[in-house]
Amino acid sequence: MEEINLKDGINLIKKYNKMSPKERDQIKRQRFYAMVTFARKHNKLYSELYKNLGVNFFMRDVPYVERSFLMEHKDIWQSDEIIASSIPQAINTVRSFSFERDYHRFLLHKSRYVIISSSDGSLQRCSWDKSTTVLSVFLPTDELVRQLNELNPAFLWAFPSTLDNLLMYKKSGSLKIKPVLIIAGGEALNDDLRTALINEFDCTVQSTYSSAEFGIVASECQMGHLHVNDDWIILEQADANGHPVKEGQKPEKILITNLYKTDYPIIRMTLPDNIRFHNKTCPCGNTSPWISITAAKDDYILFKTDEKQISIHSDEFSSVLNGIDGLLRYQIVLYANNNISLRMEVSNESMRGIIFLQAEQTLRRFLKEKGVIASAITMDADTPLRNELNGKLKNVLDHRE
Ligand SMILES: [Zn+2]
């Protein structure tokens, strides 16, 4: 494996776009082989996992690994060597549908790329191309705004929750950036936020299925379909033992392999999200497969009563609480016996008590309609907090165990 700079990365991706299916398969096999070889040499966890794997192997022979196992063994999952790669930026550059149209604007910004991510949150140690800056999602928003104004990015990658935060600063005029492309990833991008971003920033907003942990899995096309970046990411539909499923068989697991990420390699790892694969060709012209993401399993909150189990999707809480005046953001923390602590960010601190009372009543009513009795709903001293590891902001945190 060797270092890939932005220019080379862009060329590799453009070349792949023109390849025949057979050539594509071949290059993916080579990259997969190179990654496995790298991992067993530079990574304790994989060298142990692959100790019975021969020198010649097919992809299906390589043991799959549970994501939870990697997370529990972060100390040995980290490689002793890292190879810099600008593939994520190259993917966004080539596979952004506004790119051809906005190419000159992109150059005017000196092709600057800013990623607001959980860079301090460990799972990313890659050295990036010099046109790329990674800002921590944990920075106070004022400081983020200051640094963004200084960097003036052409491309901006961020979680929707961060973009939502930045929107207010753009509206007030303190955030002055004029990106060519905003790429949302890590969390679901809803239509309201997408429209608001397009209106406020006057640029293309592209949704991706991506995370610092496993890379840019899929990028959205003009038709709104998420095409897998299958030159660098392999998604497999597997049975319970990690073997490829036969045609028509329902997969038990989705396995992901990232072919460029060397810091914490991802090879045949189980994905936490539910993915649907589509067979129809997409009219946009991209022949790579496209997928849709159905909610992650942990987006559903399960409540047990004496007679039944009630499952509520975390978005349902948003649809009831988002209507409350002055409540900018909330986070429900669920404790044993359905005790709820509510974290709030409010527009006016002097109204905090009143806003809480409204939220509390709304929440209680909503849960009652669902058949769930909340023991107590109290106001939390904290405002909503991001996950320390991956930087994501969840509306509901389940601390009942
Ligand atoms: Zn398409």
Residues whose N, C-alpha, C, O or C-beta is under 5 A from the ligand:
A	BS01	ZN	C221 M223 H225 C282 C284 N286
